[in-house]
């Protein structure tokens, strides 16, 4: 069993991802997240940001696509957690995919980057061993 888990972890570490970062955020935080996205892209990172891929999403089953994105396509999933984040249907769906990814990888893959905005609290479903970042300003967050 231990060897099987090790082999799965090795396969994940060698995996090629379509995006360096997949962003999950509430619409109320779009302005902030867009600024961060722009700076990361200027540094050469590939960022999944919904508005950039609107044409590819039109008419598609967003439930399935978003699950795939957050489980498989982003090397890192960046959750911008605000008071609005916990109340939204789509961010809850996205975070469900994050939880599924934790289970798929036996909690071994260091992919989640939770960023707290304003006075938001860490989500109760984020494992206690995951470090988080308190957003102060855009340059520091980037």
The first five atom37 places (N, CA, C, CB, O) and aatype in JSON, in Angstrom:
{
  "aatype": [20, 20, 20, 20, 20, 20, 20, 20, 20, 20, 20, 20, 20, 20, 20, 20, 20, 20, 20, 20, 20, 20, 20, 20, 20, 20, 20, 20, 20, 20, 20, 20, 20, 20, 20, 20, 20, 20, 20, 20, 20, 20, 20, 20, 20, 20, 20, 20, 20, 20, 20, 20, 20, 20, 20, 20, 20, 20, 20, 20, 20, 20, 20, 20, 20, 20, 20, 20, 20, 20, 20, 20, 20, 20, 20, 20, 20, 20, 20, 20, 20, 20, 20, 20, 20, 20, 20, 20, 20, 20, 20, 20, 20, 20, 20, 20, 20, 20, 20, 20, 20, 20, 20, 20, 20, 20, 20, 20, 20, 20, 20, 20, 20, 20, 20, 20, 20, 20, 20, 20, 20, 20, 20, 20, 20, 20, 20, 20, 20, 20, 20, 20, 20, 20, 20, 20, 20, 20, 20, 20, 20, 20],
  "atom_mask": [
    [1, 1, 1, 1, 1],
    [1, 1, 1, 1, 1],
    [1, 1, 1, 1, 1],
    [1, 1, 1, 1, 1],
    [1, 1, 1, 1, 1],
    [1, 1, 1, 1, 1],
    [1, 1, 1, 1, 1],
    [1, 1, 1, 1, 1],
    [1, 1, 1, 1, 1],
    [1, 1, 1, 1, 1],
    [1, 1, 1, 1, 1],
    [1, 1, 1, 1, 1],
    [1, 1, 1, 1, 1],
    [1, 1, 1, 1, 1],
    [1, 1, 1, 1, 1],
    [1, 1, 1, 1, 1],
    [1, 1, 1, 1, 1],
    [1, 1, 1, 1, 1],
    [1, 1, 1, 1, 1],
    [1, 1, 1, 1, 1],
    [1, 1, 1, 1, 1],
    [1, 1, 1, 1, 1],
    [1, 1, 1, 1, 1],
    [1, 1, 1, 1, 1],
    [1, 1, 1, 1, 1],
    [1, 1, 1, 1, 1],
    [1, 1, 1, 1, 1],
    [1, 1, 1, 1, 1],
    [1, 1, 1, 1, 1],
    [1, 1, 1, 1, 1],
    [1, 1, 1, 1, 1],
    [1, 1, 1, 1, 1],
    [1, 1, 1, 1, 1],
    [1, 1, 1, 1, 1],
    [1, 1, 1, 1, 1],
    [1, 1, 1, 1, 1],
    [1, 1, 1, 1, 1],
    [1, 1, 1, 1, 1],
    [1, 1, 1, 1, 1],
    [1, 1, 1, 1, 1],
    [1, 1, 1, 1, 1],
    [1, 1, 1, 1, 1],
    [1, 1, 1, 1, 1],
    [1, 1, 1, 1, 1],
    [1, 1, 1, 1, 1],
    [1, 1, 1, 1, 1],
    [1, 1, 1, 1, 1],
    [1, 1, 1, 1, 1],
    [1, 1, 1, 1, 1],
    [1, 1, 1, 1, 1],
    [1, 1, 1, 1, 1],
    [1, 1, 1, 1, 1],
    [1, 1, 1, 1, 1],
    [1, 1, 1, 1, 1],
    [1, 1, 1, 1, 1],
    [1, 1, 1, 1, 1],
    [1, 1, 1, 1, 1],
    [1, 1, 1, 1, 1],
    [1, 1, 1, 1, 1],
    [1, 1, 1, 1, 1],
    [1, 1, 1, 1, 1],
    [1, 1, 1, 1, 1],
    [1, 1, 1, 1, 1],
    [1, 1, 1, 1, 1],
    [1, 1, 1, 1, 1],
    [1, 1, 1, 1, 1],
    [1, 1, 1, 1, 1],
    [1, 1, 1, 1, 1],
    [1, 1, 1, 1, 1],
    [1, 1, 1, 1, 1],
    [1, 1, 1, 1, 1],
    [1, 1, 1, 1, 1],
    [1, 1, 1, 1, 1],
    [1, 1, 1, 1, 1],
    [1, 1, 1, 1, 1],
    [1, 1, 1, 1, 1],
    [1, 1, 1, 1, 1],
    [1, 1, 1, 1, 1],
    [1, 1, 1, 1, 1],
    [1, 1, 1, 1, 1],
    [1, 1, 1, 1, 1],
    [1, 1, 1, 1, 1],
    [1, 1, 1, 1, 1],
    [1, 1, 1, 1, 1],
    [1, 1, 1, 1, 1],
    [1, 1, 1, 1, 1],
    [1, 1, 1, 1, 1],
    [1, 1, 1, 1, 1],
    [1, 1, 1, 1, 1],
    [1, 1, 1, 1, 1],
    [1, 1, 1, 1, 1],
    [1, 1, 1, 1, 1],
    [1, 1, 1, 1, 1],
    [1, 1, 1, 1, 1],
    [1, 1, 1, 1, 1],
    [1, 1, 1, 1, 1],
    [1, 1, 1, 1, 1],
    [1, 1, 1, 1, 1],
    [1, 1, 1, 1, 1],
    [1, 1, 1, 1, 1],
    [1, 1, 1, 1, 1],
    [1, 1, 1, 1, 1],
    [1, 1, 1, 1, 1],
    [1, 1, 1, 1, 1],
    [1, 1, 1, 1, 1],
    [1, 1, 1, 1, 1],
    [1, 1, 1, 1, 1],
    [1, 1, 1, 1, 1],
    [1, 1, 1, 1, 1],
    [1, 1, 1, 1, 1],
    [1, 1, 1, 1, 1],
    [1, 1, 1, 1, 1],
    [1, 1, 1, 1, 1],
    [1, 1, 1, 1, 1],
    [1, 1, 1, 1, 1],
    [1, 1, 1, 1, 1],
    [1, 1, 1, 1, 1],
    [1, 1, 1, 1, 1],
    [1, 1, 1, 1, 1],
    [1, 1, 1, 1, 1],
    [1, 1, 1, 1, 1],
    [1, 1, 1, 1, 1],
    [1, 1, 1, 1, 1],
    [1, 1, 1, 1, 1],
    [1, 1, 1, 1, 1],
    [1, 1, 1, 1, 1],
    [1, 1, 1, 1, 1],
    [1, 1, 1, 1, 1],
    [1, 1, 1, 1, 1],
    [1, 1, 1, 1, 1],
    [1, 1, 1, 1, 1],
    [1, 1, 1, 1, 1],
    [1, 1, 1, 1, 1],
    [1, 1, 1, 1, 1],
    [1, 1, 1, 1, 1],
    [1, 1, 1, 1, 1],
    [1, 1, 1, 1, 1],
    [1, 1, 1, 1, 1],
    [1, 1, 1, 1, 1],
    [1, 1, 1, 1, 1],
    [1, 1, 1, 1, 1],
    [1, 1, 1, 1, 1]
  ],
  "atom_positions": [
    [[0.82, -1.19, 0.0], [0.0, 0.0, 0.0], [0.87, 1.26, 0.0], [-0.94, 0.0, 1.21], [0.61, 2.2, -0.75]],
    [[1.9, 1.28, 0.85], [2.78, 2.44, 0.94], [3.46, 2.7, -0.4], [3.83, 2.22, 2.03], [3.6, 3.85, -0.81]],
    [[3.87, 1.65, -1.08], [4.53, 1.77, -2.38], [3.56, 2.31, -3.43], [5.1, 0.41, -2.83], [3.95, 3.1, -4.29]],
    [[2.32, 1.9, -3.36], [1.3, 2.38, -4.3], [1.08, 3.88, -4.15], [-0.02, 1.62, -4.09], [0.98, 4.6, -5.14]],
    [[1.0, 4.34, -2.92], [0.84, 5.77, -2.65], [2.06, 6.54, -3.16], [0.63, 6.03, -1.14], [1.92, 7.61, -3.76]],
    [[3.25, 6.01, -2.93], [4.47, 6.66, -3.4], [4.46, 6.77, -4.93], [5.73, 5.87, -2.93], [4.82, 7.81, -5.48]],
    [[4.04, 5.72, -5.61], [3.99, 5.72, -7.09], [3.0, 6.77, -7.58], [3.61, 4.32, -7.64], [3.26, 7.44, -8.58]],
    [[1.86, 6.91, -6.91], [0.88, 7.92, -7.3], [1.45, 9.32, -7.09], [-0.42, 7.74, -6.49], [1.25, 10.2, -7.93]],
    [[2.15, 9.53, -6.0], [2.74, 10.84, -5.74], [3.8, 11.17, -6.78], [3.36, 10.87, -4.33], [3.9, 12.32, -7.21]],
    [[4.59, 10.2, -7.18], [5.6, 10.42, -8.22], [4.95, 10.78, -9.54], [6.48, 9.17, -8.39], [5.41, 11.69, -10.23]],
    [[3.89, 10.09, -9.9], [3.18, 10.38, -11.15], [2.63, 11.8, -11.13], [2.04, 9.37, -11.38], [2.69, 12.5, -12.14]],
    [[2.1, 12.24, -10.0], [1.57, 13.59, -9.89], [2.66, 14.64, -9.99], [0.83, 13.76, -8.58], [2.45, 15.69, -10.61]],
    [[3.82, 14.37, -9.41], [4.89, 15.36, -9.45], [5.46, 15.51, -10.86], [6.0, 14.98, -8.48], [6.04, 16.55, -11.18]],
    [[5.31, 14.51, -11.7], [5.79, 14.57, -13.08], [4.72, 15.03, -14.06], [6.31, 13.22, -13.5], [4.99, 15.14, -15.26]],
    [[3.53, 15.28, -13.58], [2.41, 15.65, -14.43], [2.62, 17.03, -15.06], [1.1, 15.63, -13.63], [3.16, 17.94, -14.42]],
    [[2.21, 17.17, -16.3], [2.25, 18.45, -16.98], [0.86, 19.08, -16.87], [2.69, 18.3, -18.48], [-0.15, 18.42, -17.15]],
    [[0.8, 20.32, -16.47], [-0.47, 21.02, -16.29], [-0.67, 22.04, -17.38], [-0.53, 21.69, -14.92], [0.3, 22.61, -17.9]],
    [[-1.92, 22.28, -17.73], [-2.26, 23.27, -18.76], [-2.05, 24.69, -18.23], [-3.71, 23.09, -19.23], [-1.7, 25.6, -18.98]],
    [[-2.28, 24.87, -16.92], [-2.16, 26.19, -16.3], [-1.24, 26.11, -15.09], [-3.55, 26.73, -15.9], [-1.21, 25.11, -14.38]],
    [[-0.49, 27.19, -14.86], [0.3, 27.28, -13.63], [-0.63, 27.55, -12.45], [1.37, 28.4, -13.75], [-0.47, 26.97, -11.38]],
    [[-1.6, 28.43, -12.67], [-2.54, 28.8, -11.61], [-3.97, 28.77, -12.15], [-2.21, 30.2, -11.06], [-4.24, 29.29, -13.23]],
    [[-4.86, 28.16, -11.4], [-6.29, 28.2, -11.68], [-6.93, 29.01, -10.55], [-6.93, 26.75, -11.79], [-6.85, 28.63, -9.39]],
    [[-7.55, 30.12, -10.9], [-8.11, 31.02, -9.9], [-9.56, 30.66, -9.59], [-8.02, 32.47, -10.38], [-10.34, 30.37, -10.49]],
    [[-9.9, 30.67, -8.32], [-11.27, 30.51, -7.84], [-11.57, 31.72, -6.97], [-11.46, 29.16, -7.04], [-10.86, 32.0, -6.0]],
    [[-12.63, 32.46, -7.33], [-12.93, 33.69, -6.6], [-14.39, 34.09, -6.83], [-11.98, 34.84, -7.04], [-15.02, 33.64, -7.79]],
    [[-14.89, 34.92, -5.95], [-16.24, 35.48, -6.1], [-16.18, 36.69, -7.02], [-16.84, 35.87, -4.71], [-15.17, 37.4, -7.08]],
    [[-17.26, 36.91, -7.73], [-17.33, 38.05, -8.65], [-17.06, 39.38, -7.98], [-18.67, 38.09, -9.31], [-16.53, 40.3, -8.61]],
    [[-17.41, 39.49, -6.71], [-17.17, 40.73, -5.97], [-15.69, 41.05, -5.84], [-17.8, 40.64, -4.59], [-15.32, 42.19, -5.57]],
    [[-14.83, 40.06, -6.03], [-13.39, 40.24, -5.89], [-12.67, 40.31, -7.23], [-12.81, 39.12, -5.06], [-11.44, 40.28, -7.29]],
    [[-13.43, 40.42, -8.31], [-12.87, 40.36, -9.66], [-11.81, 41.42, -9.91], [-13.98, 40.51, -10.68], [-10.78, 41.12, -10.51]],
    [[-12.03, 42.64, -9.48], [-11.07, 43.72, -9.77], [-9.69, 43.39, -9.17], [-11.59, 45.07, -9.19], [-8.67, 43.51, -9.85]],
    [[-9.68, 42.96, -7.93], [-8.43, 42.58, -7.27], [-7.77, 41.41, -7.99], [-8.69, 42.22, -5.79], [-6.58, 41.45, -8.3]],
    [[-8.54, 40.37, -8.24], [-8.01, 39.15, -8.85], [-7.5, 39.44, -10.26], [-9.08, 38.05, -8.88], [-6.49, 38.87, -10.67]],
    [[-8.18, 40.29, -10.99], [-7.75, 40.64, -12.34], [-6.38, 41.33, -12.34], [-8.79, 41.56, -13.0], [-5.55, 41.06, -13.21]],
    [[-6.15, 42.19, -11.37], [-4.84, 42.86, -11.25], [-3.73, 41.85, -10.97], [-4.87, 43.92, -10.13], [-2.65, 41.93, -11.55]],
    [[-4.01, 40.9, -10.09], [-3.03, 39.86, -9.77], [-2.76, 39.0, -11.0], [-3.52, 38.98, -8.59], [-1.61, 38.69, -11.31]],
    [[-3.83, 38.62, -11.71], [-3.7, 37.82, -12.94], [-2.81, 38.52, -13.94], [-5.09, 37.55, -13.56], [-1.9, 37.91, -14.52]],
    [[-3.06, 39.82, -14.16], [-2.27, 40.58, -15.14], [-0.79, 40.55, -14.8], [-2.77, 42.03, -15.21], [0.05, 40.37, -15.68]],
    [[-0.47, 40.73, -13.53], [0.95, 40.74, -13.13], [1.59, 39.36, -13.27], [1.09, 41.23, -11.68], [2.75, 39.26, -13.68]],
    [[0.85, 38.31, -12.93], [1.4, 36.95, -13.09], [1.62, 36.62, -14.56], [0.45, 35.91, -12.45], [2.64, 36.03, -14.92]],
    [[0.68, 37.0, -15.42], [0.84, 36.75, -16.85], [2.01, 37.54, -17.41], [-0.45, 37.11, -17.61], [2.72, 37.06, -18.3]],
    [[2.22, 38.74, -16.91], [3.37, 39.55, -17.35], [4.69, 38.88, -16.98], [3.31, 40.95, -16.74], [5.71, 39.11, -17.63]],
    [[4.68, 38.05, -15.94], [5.87, 37.31, -15.52], [6.0, 35.97, -16.26], [5.83, 37.08, -14.01], [6.93, 35.21, -16.02]],
    [[5.05, 35.7, -17.17], [5.12, 34.49, -17.98], [4.33, 33.3, -17.47], [6.52, 34.1, -18.11], [4.43, 32.21, -18.04]],
    [[3.55, 33.47, -16.42], [2.75, 32.37, -15.89], [1.46, 32.21, -16.7], [2.42, 32.6, -14.41], [0.92, 33.18, -17.23]],
    [[0.99, 30.98, -16.79], [-0.29, 30.67, -17.45], [-1.36, 30.63, -16.37], [-0.22, 29.29, -18.26], [-1.29, 29.83, -15.43]],
    [[-2.35, 31.51, -16.5], [-3.37, 31.66, -15.47], [-4.74, 31.36, -16.05], [-3.33, 33.08, -14.87], [-5.12, 31.9, -17.09]],
    [[-5.48, 30.49, -15.38], [-6.87, 30.27, -15.76], [-7.72, 31.29, -15.01], [-7.33, 28.81, -15.44], [-7.82, 31.27, -13.79]],
    [[-8.31, 32.17, -15.79], [-9.16, 33.25, -15.28], [-10.4, 33.23, -16.15], [-8.43, 34.67, -15.31], [-10.27, 33.27, -17.38]],
    [[-11.56, 33.16, -15.58], [-12.78, 32.89, -16.34], [-13.0, 33.8, -17.55], [-13.95, 33.0, -15.44], [-13.36, 33.31, -18.62]],
    [[-12.8, 35.1, -17.42], [-13.06, 36.0, -18.53], [-12.14, 35.74, -19.73], [-12.91, 37.44, -18.08], [-12.53, 35.98, -20.87]],
    [[-10.94, 35.27, -19.46], [-10.0, 34.98, -20.54], [-10.49, 33.83, -21.41], [-8.62, 34.66, -19.96], [-10.17, 33.76, -22.6]],
    [[-11.27, 32.93, -20.81], [-11.72, 31.72, -21.52], [-13.23, 31.69, -21.73], [-11.29, 30.49, -20.75], [-13.81, 30.61, -21.85]],
    [[-13.87, 32.87, -21.77], [-15.32, 32.91, -21.92], [-15.79, 32.23, -23.2], [-15.79, 34.35, -21.92], [-16.79, 31.5, -23.17]],
    [[-15.1, 32.44, -24.3], [-15.54, 31.86, -25.57], [-15.54, 30.33, -25.51], [-14.63, 32.33, -26.72], [-16.4, 29.69, -26.11]],
    [[-14.58, 29.75, -24.8], [-14.5, 28.29, -24.69], [-15.56, 27.74, -23.72], [-13.1, 27.87, -24.22], [-15.84, 26.54, -23.75]],
    [[-16.13, 28.58, -22.89], [-17.09, 28.12, -21.89], [-18.55, 28.28, -22.32], [-16.87, 28.87, -20.61], [-19.43, 27.63, -21.76]],
    [[-18.79, 29.12, -23.3], [-20.17, 29.39, -23.72], [-20.83, 28.11, -24.21], [-20.2, 30.47, -24.83], [-20.29, 27.39, -25.05]],
    [[-22.02, 27.84, -23.67], [-22.81, 26.7, -24.09], [-22.31, 25.35, -23.59], [-22.85, 26.67, -25.55], [-22.86, 24.32, -23.97]],
    [[-21.31, 25.35, -22.75], [-20.72, 24.09, -22.25], [-21.27, 23.78, -20.86], [-19.17, 24.19, -22.21], [-21.82, 24.65, -20.19]],
    [[-21.11, 22.55, -20.44], [-21.53, 22.11, -19.12], [-20.49, 22.59, -18.11], [-21.7, 20.55, -19.07], [-19.47, 21.93, -17.88]],
    [[-20.75, 23.74, -17.5], [-19.78, 24.36, -16.6], [-19.52, 23.5, -15.37], [-20.26, 25.73, -16.17], [-18.42, 23.53, -14.81]],
    [[-20.5, 22.76, -14.94], [-20.29, 21.9, -13.78], [-19.15, 20.92, -14.05], [-21.59, 21.13, -13.44], [-18.25, 20.77, -13.23]],
    [[-19.19, 20.25, -15.2], [-18.15, 19.27, -15.53], [-16.81, 19.95, -15.85], [-18.59, 18.42, -16.73], [-15.76, 19.49, -15.41]],
    [[-16.87, 21.04, -16.59], [-15.63, 21.73, -16.98], [-14.89, 22.26, -15.75], [-15.95, 22.89, -17.95], [-13.69, 22.07, -15.62]],
    [[-15.62, 22.92, -14.86], [-14.97, 23.49, -13.69], [-14.42, 22.41, -12.77], [-15.95, 24.38, -12.92], [-13.35, 22.58, -12.19]],
    [[-15.12, 21.32, -12.63], [-14.59, 20.21, -11.84], [-13.27, 19.73, -12.42], [-15.61, 19.04, -11.77], [-12.32, 19.48, -11.69]],
    [[-13.21, 19.61, -13.74], [-11.98, 19.15, -14.39], [-10.85, 20.16, -14.2], [-12.23, 18.92, -15.89], [-9.71, 19.79, -13.93]],
    [[-11.18, 21.43, -14.34], [-10.16, 22.49, -14.2], [-9.49, 22.41, -12.83], [-10.8, 23.88, -14.41], [-8.27, 22.35, -12.74]],
    [[-10.29, 22.42, -11.79], [-9.73, 22.5, -10.44], [-9.17, 21.17, -9.95], [-10.78, 22.99, -9.48], [-8.36, 21.14, -9.02]],
    [[-9.58, 20.08, -10.56], [-9.03, 18.77, -10.18], [-7.79, 18.41, -10.98], [-10.08, 17.69, -10.36], [-6.9, 17.73, -10.47]],
    [[-7.71, 18.87, -12.26], [-6.69, 18.33, -13.15], [-5.85, 19.33, -13.94], [-7.33, 17.45, -14.09], [-4.71, 19.01, -14.28]],
    [[-6.35, 20.5, -14.24], [-5.68, 21.36, -15.22], [-4.73, 22.4, -14.63], [-6.69, 22.05, -16.04], [-3.81, 22.85, -15.31]],
    [[-4.95, 22.79, -13.38], [-4.1, 23.81, -12.77], [-3.08, 23.19, -11.83], [-4.94, 24.82, -12.01], [-3.43, 22.4, -10.95]],
    [[-1.82, 23.54, -12.02], [-0.8, 23.04, -11.09], [-1.11, 23.51, -9.68], [0.62, 23.51, -11.52], [-1.03, 22.74, -8.72]],
    [[-1.45, 24.78, -9.56], [-1.85, 25.35, -8.28], [-3.26, 25.92, -8.42], [-0.86, 26.45, -7.82], [-3.58, 26.54, -9.43]],
    [[-4.07, 25.7, -7.42], [-5.4, 26.31, -7.35], [-5.31, 27.42, -6.31], [-6.52, 25.26, -6.98], [-4.98, 27.19, -5.15]],
    [[-5.62, 28.64, -6.75], [-5.57, 29.79, -5.86], [-7.0, 30.18, -5.53], [-4.79, 30.98, -6.5], [-7.75, 30.64, -6.39]],
    [[-7.37, 30.0, -4.28], [-8.71, 30.37, -3.81], [-8.61, 31.71, -3.1], [-9.31, 29.28, -2.88], [-7.95, 31.84, -2.07]],
    [[-9.27, 32.71, -3.67], [-9.33, 34.03, -3.06], [-10.56, 34.04, -2.16], [-9.4, 35.19, -4.16], [-11.68, 34.26, -2.62]],
    [[-10.34, 33.8, -0.88], [-11.43, 33.58, 0.06], [-11.84, 34.91, 0.69], [-11.03, 32.56, 1.14], [-11.07, 35.56, 1.39]],
    [[-13.07, 35.27, 0.43], [-13.66, 36.49, 1.0], [-15.01, 36.1, 1.61], [-13.82, 37.62, -0.09], [-15.43, 34.95, 1.52]],
    [[-15.67, 37.06, 2.21], [-17.0, 36.78, 2.74], [-17.95, 36.35, 1.62], [-17.57, 38.01, 3.48], [-18.8, 35.49, 1.82]],
    [[-17.8, 36.94, 0.44], [-18.65, 36.59, -0.7], [-18.34, 35.18, -1.22], [-18.46, 37.6, -1.82], [-19.24, 34.49, -1.7]],
    [[-17.09, 34.75, -1.12], [-16.67, 33.44, -1.64], [-17.48, 32.31, -1.03], [-15.18, 33.21, -1.36], [-17.92, 31.4, -1.75]],
    [[-17.68, 32.35, 0.28], [-18.37, 31.25, 0.96], [-19.86, 31.21, 0.64], [-18.17, 31.37, 2.45], [-20.51, 30.2, 0.9]],
    [[-20.41, 32.29, 0.08], [-21.85, 32.36, -0.18], [-22.22, 32.01, -1.61], [-22.34, 33.74, 0.14], [-23.41, 31.86, -1.9]],
    [[-21.26, 31.87, -2.5], [-21.55, 31.68, -3.92], [-21.69, 30.22, -4.3], [-20.48, 32.32, -4.75], [-20.95, 29.36, -3.81]],
    [[-22.62, 29.94, -5.18], [-22.84, 28.57, -5.66], [-21.64, 28.07, -6.44], [-24.1, 28.51, -6.52], [-21.19, 26.94, -6.24]],
    [[-21.11, 28.89, -7.35], [-20.02, 28.42, -8.22], [-18.71, 28.24, -7.47], [-19.82, 29.39, -9.36], [-17.97, 27.3, -7.74]],
    [[-18.42, 29.13, -6.53], [-17.18, 28.94, -5.76], [-17.28, 27.71, -4.87], [-16.89, 30.19, -4.91], [-16.28, 27.04, -4.62]],
    [[-18.47, 27.41, -4.39], [-18.65, 26.18, -3.62], [-18.43, 24.96, -4.5], [-20.04, 26.13, -2.99], [-17.85, 23.97, -4.05]],
    [[-18.89, 25.01, -5.73], [-18.64, 23.92, -6.67], [-17.14, 23.78, -6.93], [-19.4, 24.16, -8.0], [-16.6, 22.68, -6.91]],
    [[-16.47, 24.9, -7.17], [-15.03, 24.87, -7.42], [-14.29, 24.29, -6.21], [-14.51, 26.29, -7.74], [-13.37, 23.48, -6.37]],
    [[-14.68, 24.7, -5.01], [-13.99, 24.19, -3.84], [-14.29, 22.71, -3.6], [-14.37, 25.0, -2.62], [-13.47, 21.99, -3.03]],
    [[-15.45, 22.25, -4.02], [-15.73, 20.81, -3.95], [-14.74, 20.04, -4.8], [-17.19, 20.51, -4.41], [-14.28, 18.97, -4.4]],
    [[-14.39, 20.57, -5.96], [-13.38, 19.94, -6.82], [-12.02, 19.93, -6.13], [-13.29, 20.66, -8.18], [-11.26, 18.97, -6.26]],
    [[-11.7, 20.99, -5.4], [-10.45, 21.05, -4.64], [-10.43, 19.93, -3.59], [-10.27, 22.44, -3.95], [-9.43, 19.23, -3.43]],
    [[-11.54, 19.76, -2.88], [-11.62, 18.7, -1.88], [-11.48, 17.32, -2.53], [-12.95, 18.78, -1.1], [-10.83, 16.44, -1.97]],
    [[-12.06, 17.14, -3.71], [-11.92, 15.87, -4.43], [-10.46, 15.64, -4.81], [-12.81, 15.86, -5.69], [-9.97, 14.51, -4.75]],
    [[-9.78, 16.7, -5.19], [-8.36, 16.58, -5.54], [-7.53, 16.17, -4.33], [-7.83, 17.9, -6.12], [-6.61, 15.36, -4.45]],
    [[-7.86, 16.72, -3.17], [-7.18, 16.29, -1.95], [-7.35, 14.79, -1.76], [-7.72, 17.06, -0.72], [-6.38, 14.08, -1.47]],
    [[-8.56, 14.31, -1.91], [-8.82, 12.88, -1.72], [-8.11, 12.04, -2.77], [-10.32, 12.6, -1.78], [-7.56, 10.99, -2.46]],
    [[-8.11, 12.51, -4.02], [-7.44, 11.78, -5.11], [-5.94, 11.62, -4.87], [-7.66, 12.5, -6.43], [-5.34, 10.64, -5.29]],
    [[-5.35, 12.59, -4.18], [-3.9, 12.59, -3.98], [-3.51, 12.21, -2.56], [-3.33, 13.96, -4.31], [-2.35, 12.37, -2.17]],
    [[-4.46, 11.7, -1.8], [-4.2, 11.32, -0.41], [-3.62, 12.5, 0.39], [-3.23, 10.12, -0.35], [-2.77, 12.3, 1.26]],
    [[-4.07, 13.7, 0.08], [-3.65, 14.93, 0.75], [-2.16, 15.21, 0.6], [-4.01, 14.86, 2.22], [-1.57, 15.94, 1.4]],
    [[-1.54, 14.62, -0.42], [-0.09, 14.72, -0.56], [0.35, 15.82, -1.51], [0.46, 13.42, -1.02], [1.48, 16.29, -1.42]],
    [[-0.51, 16.23, -2.4], [-0.09, 17.19, -3.42], [-0.24, 18.61, -2.88], [-0.91, 17.01, -4.71], [-1.33, 18.99, -2.45]],
    [[0.82, 19.41, -2.9], [0.79, 20.78, -2.41], [0.31, 21.73, -3.49], [2.16, 21.2, -1.92], [1.1, 22.47, -4.07]],
    [[-0.98, 21.72, -3.75], [-1.52, 22.5, -4.88], [-2.37, 23.68, -4.45], [-2.33, 21.6, -5.76], [-2.56, 24.61, -5.24]],
    [[-2.89, 23.68, -3.25], [-3.85, 24.71, -2.84], [-3.13, 25.91, -2.25], [-4.85, 24.14, -1.83], [-2.29, 25.78, -1.36]],
    [[-3.48, 27.1, -2.76], [-2.97, 28.36, -2.22], [-4.18, 29.19, -1.79], [-2.08, 29.14, -3.28], [-4.77, 29.9, -2.6]],
    [[-4.55, 29.1, -0.5], [-5.67, 29.92, -0.04], [-5.2, 31.32, 0.33], [-6.36, 29.26, 1.17], [-4.24, 31.49, 1.09]],
    [[-5.88, 32.31, -0.23], [-5.55, 33.71, 0.05], [-6.77, 34.35, 0.68], [-5.1, 34.47, -1.25], [-7.85, 34.39, 0.08]],
    [[-6.6, 34.86, 1.89], [-7.7, 35.48, 2.61], [-7.77, 36.97, 2.26], [-7.55, 35.28, 4.13], [-6.77, 37.68, 2.31]],
    [[-8.98, 37.41, 1.93], [-9.2, 38.81, 1.56], [-9.97, 39.49, 2.68], [-9.97, 38.93, 0.21], [-10.95, 38.95, 3.2]],
    [[-9.52, 40.68, 3.05], [-10.14, 41.47, 4.12], [-10.17, 40.66, 5.41], [-11.58, 41.9, 3.73], [-9.13, 40.15, 5.84]],
    [[-11.3, 40.54, 6.03], [-11.39, 39.87, 7.33], [-11.93, 38.45, 7.21], [-12.27, 40.67, 8.27], [-12.42, 37.89, 8.19]],
    [[-11.85, 37.87, 6.05], [-12.4, 36.53, 5.85], [-11.63, 35.51, 6.69], [-12.35, 36.14, 4.35], [-10.45, 35.69, 7.01]],
    [[-12.3, 34.45, 7.02], [-11.7, 33.36, 7.77], [-11.4, 32.22, 6.82], [-12.63, 32.88, 8.92], [-12.03, 32.08, 5.78]],
    [[-10.44, 31.4, 7.19], [-10.1, 30.23, 6.39], [-11.32, 29.31, 6.37], [-8.84, 29.49, 6.96], [-12.05, 29.2, 7.36]],
    [[-11.55, 28.65, 5.25], [-12.69, 27.75, 5.12], [-12.52, 26.56, 6.05], [-12.85, 27.27, 3.65], [-11.41, 26.06, 6.24]],
    [[-13.61, 26.1, 6.63], [-13.53, 24.97, 7.56], [-13.07, 23.7, 6.85], [-14.89, 24.72, 8.22], [-12.55, 22.79, 7.5]],
    [[-13.25, 23.61, 5.53], [-12.85, 22.42, 4.79], [-11.39, 22.43, 4.34], [-13.72, 22.27, 3.59], [-10.92, 21.46, 3.74]],
    [[-10.66, 23.5, 4.62], [-9.23, 23.53, 4.31], [-8.52, 22.78, 5.42], [-8.69, 25.01, 4.16], [-8.64, 23.14, 6.59]],
    [[-7.78, 21.74, 5.08], [-7.07, 20.98, 6.13], [-6.19, 21.9, 6.96], [-6.23, 19.86, 5.51], [-5.6, 22.85, 6.45]],
    [[-6.1, 21.61, 8.24], [-5.37, 22.47, 9.17], [-3.88, 22.58, 8.87], [-5.56, 21.97, 10.57], [-3.22, 23.51, 9.33]],
    [[-3.34, 21.62, 8.09], [-1.91, 21.65, 7.79], [-1.58, 22.52, 6.57], [-1.41, 20.25, 7.56], [-0.41, 22.66, 6.22]],
    [[-2.58, 23.1, 5.93], [-2.37, 23.95, 4.76], [-2.15, 25.38, 5.22], [-3.57, 23.86, 3.77], [-2.99, 25.95, 5.92]],
    [[-1.04, 25.95, 4.82], [-0.78, 27.35, 5.14], [-1.61, 28.27, 4.26], [0.7, 27.67, 5.0], [-1.94, 27.9, 3.13]],
    [[-1.93, 29.44, 4.75], [-2.7, 30.4, 3.97], [-2.01, 31.75, 4.01], [-4.14, 30.51, 4.5], [-1.11, 31.98, 4.82]],
    [[-2.44, 32.64, 3.13], [-1.83, 33.95, 3.02], [-2.91, 35.01, 3.22], [-1.13, 34.13, 1.64], [-4.0, 34.92, 2.65]],
    [[-2.62, 36.01, 4.02], [-3.52, 37.16, 4.19], [-3.14, 38.23, 3.18], [-3.47, 37.72, 5.65], [-2.04, 38.78, 3.24]],
    [[-4.05, 38.52, 2.25], [-3.77, 39.54, 1.23], [-3.62, 40.91, 1.89], [-4.91, 39.56, 0.16], [-4.46, 41.34, 2.68]],
    [[-2.51, 41.57, 1.54], [-2.25, 42.91, 2.06], [-2.3, 43.91, 0.91], [-0.88, 42.96, 2.78], [-3.05, 44.89, 0.94]],
    [[-1.48, 43.64, -0.11], [-1.53, 44.45, -1.32], [-1.15, 43.58, -2.52], [-0.59, 45.69, -1.2], [-0.61, 42.49, -2.36]],
    [[-1.45, 44.07, -3.68], [-1.31, 43.26, -4.9], [0.13, 42.81, -5.14], [-1.79, 44.05, -6.11], [0.37, 41.64, -5.43]],
    [[1.08, 43.71, -5.01], [2.49, 43.34, -5.27], [2.96, 42.23, -4.33], [3.41, 44.57, -5.11], [3.64, 41.3, -4.77]],
    [[2.6, 42.31, -3.07], [3.02, 41.27, -2.13], [2.33, 39.95, -2.42], [2.72, 41.71, -0.7], [2.94, 38.89, -2.29]],
    [[1.07, 40.01, -2.81], [0.35, 38.77, -3.13], [0.94, 38.11, -4.37], [-1.14, 39.06, -3.35], [1.08, 36.89, -4.41]],
    [[1.27, 38.91, -5.38], [1.9, 38.34, -6.59], [3.22, 37.71, -6.22], [2.1, 39.44, -7.68], [3.91, 37.17, -7.09]]
  ]
}
